């Protein structure tokens, strides 16, 4: 079987004194190397691009997903009341109509309560809950940094447990400072790949009652597993091999057609 190659390539083979098999072997090695380098560059770009943590969700109370404050007396659809006196099913928390003058104030959050008038059953805890999704992110890189104030006492739960983190994870003692100041905290572990639940258990000793939270959850975007990148590289290599097989076959057909036409021309002469 005759192998057809371009005239310039024939000249190169003759000049180098290289056999056809060696020539094509060298071409194949060069092509494979190019494919592998391209795959490695792509994998590096994916890893580098995903190395920076991004904000997944704003956890602020009394604000929408973009961080804009809600109107007083409006429901907060992101925060629910899921347990407490008389709570048989969860319902949306409400932005307190009276953002009390003694309360801590922030442009990143509003005080929310069980009702617009911020009145609730005293000396019994209510559970405020926010659920967020880490699908598409590397949960092992996630962290939550925020601050909170409460009237009067409270504690934080994360995915049903005491959080793995630092800062003020419960507020007891001086009730006045609990609502007049903001108290920082961080959660650095216990994140799940999908849905995660942040809860604040709030107990009031005398109305009004409320909760104020601000902060963000950050995480690194998930990158493909090494096995996925390896499969991608194999796919690139398969495409290259298929192309290398197809191009010479097409060239052979063209050359064969050319020889037939030339032979027919000579017979005609």
C-alpha positions in Angstrom: 0.0 0.0 0.0 1.4 3.4 -1.1 1.5 6.2 1.5 0.8 9.6 -0.1 2.4 12.7 1.5 2.8 16.3 0.4 5.7 17.1 -1.9 7.4 19.4 0.7 7.2 16.5 3.2 8.9 14.2 0.6 11.7 16.6 0.2 12.2 16.8 3.9 12.3 13.0 4.2 14.9 12.8 1.4 17.0 15.5 2.8 17.0 14.0 6.3 17.6 10.5 5.1 14.7 9.3 7.2 12.5 6.2 6.4 8.8 6.7 6.0 7.9 4.8 9.2 10.3 7.0 11.3 9.0 10.1 9.6 5.4 9.3 10.5 6.3 8.1 14.0 8.0 11.4 14.7 5.0 13.3 13.4 2.7 11.3 15.7 4.9 11.9 18.7 4.9 15.6 18.0 1.1 15.7 17.6 0.5 13.7 20.9 2.9 16.1 22.7 0.9 19.1 21.5 -2.4 17.6 22.6 -1.0 16.7 26.0 0.4 20.2 26.5 -2.9 21.7 25.5 -4.7 19.5 28.0 -2.3 20.4 30.8 -2.6 24.1 30.0 -6.4 23.8 30.2 -6.3 22.0 33.5 -4.0 24.6 34.9 -6.2 27.4 33.8 -9.3 25.7 35.3 -7.5 25.2 38.6 -6.1 28.8 38.7 -9.4 30.3 37.8 -11.2 28.5 40.6 -8.6 29.3 43.3 -10.3 32.5 44.5 -13.2 32.4 46.9 -16.4 34.1 45.8 -19.5 35.2 47.7 -22.1 32.5 47.6 -24.8 34.2 49.6 -25.5 37.3 51.7 -26.9 36.1 55.0 -28.2 39.5 56.1 -31.7 39.8 57.8 -34.2 42.2 56.3 -32.4 42.4 52.9 -33.0 40.7 49.6 -30.5 38.4 47.8 -28.6 41.4 46.3 -28.3 43.1 49.8 -30.9 45.8 49.3 -32.9 46.5 52.4 -36.6 45.5 52.6 -39.3 47.8 53.7 -40.5 47.7 57.3 -43.4 45.3 57.9 -42.4 43.4 54.7 -41.9 39.6 55.0 -38.3 38.4 54.6 -38.6 35.4 52.3 -35.1 34.2 53.0 -35.5 33.9 56.7 -38.1 31.6 58.3 -39.5 31.0 61.7 -39.4 27.3 62.0 -40.0 26.6 65.7 -41.3 28.4 68.8 -44.5 28.9 70.9 -47.5 28.2 68.7 -45.4 27.5 65.6 -47.0 24.5 63.9 -45.5 25.1 60.5 -42.7 27.5 59.3 -43.5 31.0 58.1 -41.5 34.0 56.8 -39.9 36.3 59.3 -41.1 39.9 59.1 -39.0 43.1 59.1 -39.9 44.9 62.3 -42.0 48.0 61.8 -40.2 49.7 64.7 -36.4 49.5 64.3 -36.0 50.5 67.9 -33.8 53.5 68.6 -31.7 51.5 71.0 -31.1 48.7 68.5 -27.8 48.3 66.7 -28.2 49.8 63.1 -26.4 48.8 59.9 -26.9 49.6 56.2 -26.4 45.9 55.5 -29.3 44.5 57.5 -32.6 45.2 59.2 -34.1 43.8 62.4 -36.6 41.0 61.9 -39.1 39.4 64.2 -42.0 37.0 64.3 -44.5 39.8 63.5 -44.4 43.3 62.2 -45.0 44.8 65.7 -42.1 42.7 67.0 -44.1 41.2 69.8 -43.7 37.5 70.7 -44.2 35.1 73.6 -41.6 35.9 76.2 -39.1 33.5 77.9 -39.6 30.9 75.2 -37.2 30.5 72.3 -38.0 31.0 68.6 -35.8 29.5 65.9 -34.9 31.7 62.9 -33.6 29.8 59.9 -31.8 30.6 56.6 -31.0 27.8 54.1 -28.4 28.2 51.4 -27.0 26.0 48.7 -23.4 25.1 48.0 -24.0 23.1 44.9 -21.3 23.9 42.4 -18.8 25.0 45.1 -16.1 23.2 47.0 -17.7 22.8 50.5 -14.3 22.2 52.1 -13.3 25.7 51.2 -16.5 27.4 52.5 -16.7 29.8 55.4 -19.2 32.1 56.9 -18.2 35.5 58.4 -20.7 37.7 60.0 -22.0 39.5 63.1 -25.3 39.5 64.9 -27.4 41.3 67.6 -30.4 39.9 69.5 -33.1 41.1 71.8 -32.5 39.5 74.3 -30.6 36.2 74.2 -29.6 33.7 71.5 -27.4 31.0 70.2 -26.3 29.8 66.8 -26.7 26.4 65.2 -25.3 25.2 61.9 -26.7 22.1 60.2 -28.2 21.2 63.5 -25.1 21.4 65.6 -23.0 23.9 67.5 -20.9 25.6 64.8 -17.2 24.8 64.2 -15.9 28.3 64.3 -14.8 31.3 66.4 -16.2 34.5 67.8 -19.5 35.0 69.6 -21.6 31.9 68.9 -24.0 32.6 71.8 -25.3 35.8 73.5 -26.2 35.6 77.2 -25.4 37.9 80.1 -25.8 41.6 79.4 -29.1 41.8 77.5 -28.6 45.5 76.7 -25.3 45.0 75.0 -26.7 42.0 73.1 -29.0 44.3 71.1 -27.1 47.6 71.2 -23.9 46.2 69.7 -22.9 43.8 66.9 -21.0 40.7 67.8 -18.7 39.0 65.2 -18.5 35.3 64.5 -17.1 32.9 61.9 -18.0 29.4 60.9 -15.2 27.5 59.3 -16.3 23.9 59.1 -19.2 21.5 58.9 -20.4 22.7 55.4 -22.2 20.3 53.2 -21.9 20.0 49.4 -25.6 20.8 48.9 -28.1 22.6 51.2 -26.9 24.1 54.5 -29.0 25.4 57.4 -28.1 28.4 59.6 -30.3 28.8 62.7 -30.5 31.4 65.5 -32.5 30.4 68.6 -33.8 33.7 70.1 -35.4 34.2 73.5 -37.0 37.5 74.6 -37.6 38.5 78.2 -39.8 41.5 77.3 -41.2 42.9 74.1 -40.2 44.0 71.5 -38.2 41.0 70.3 -35.9 40.6 67.3 -32.8 39.4 65.5 -30.3 41.2 63.3 -27.7 39.3 61.3 -25.2 40.4 58.6 -22.4 38.7 56.7 -21.5 36.4 53.8 -20.8 32.8 52.9 -17.8 32.4 50.6 -16.4 29.4 48.9 -14.2 28.4 46.0 -16.0 27.2 42.8 -15.7 23.4 42.4 -13.2 22.2 39.8 -13.3 18.9 37.9 -11.8 15.9 39.6 -8.4 14.7 38.3 -10.1 11.7 36.7 -12.4 14.0 34.8 -9.5 16.0 33.5 -7.7 12.7 32.5 -10.8 11.6 30.5 -10.9 15.0 28.8 -7.2 14.6 27.8 -7.9 11.1 26.4 -10.8 12.6 24.5 -8.5 15.3 22.9 -6.0 12.6 22.0 -8.7 10.5 20.4 -9.9 13.4 18.3 -6.3 14.1 17.2 -5.7 10.4 16.2 -9.0 10.3 14.3 -8.0 13.4 12.4 -4.5 12.0 11.6 -6.1 8.9 10.1 -8.7 10.8 8.1 -6.4 13.3 6.5 -3.9 10.9 4.9 -6.9 8.8 3.6 -8.3 11.8 1.9 -4.9 12.7 0.5 -4.6 9.1 -0.8 -8.0 9.3 -2.5 -7.0 12.6 -4.1 -3.7 11.3 -5.3 -5.3 8.1 -6.7 -7.8 10.2 -8.6 -5.0 12.3 -9.9 -3.1 9.2 -11.1 -6.2 7.8 -12.8 -6.8 11.1 -14.6 -3.1 11.2 -15.7 -3.2 7.6 -17.0 -6.4 8.3 -18.9 -4.8 11.4 -20.4 -1.7 9.4 -21.6 -3.9 6.7 -23.2 -5.8 9.4 -25.0 -2.5 10.7 -26.4 
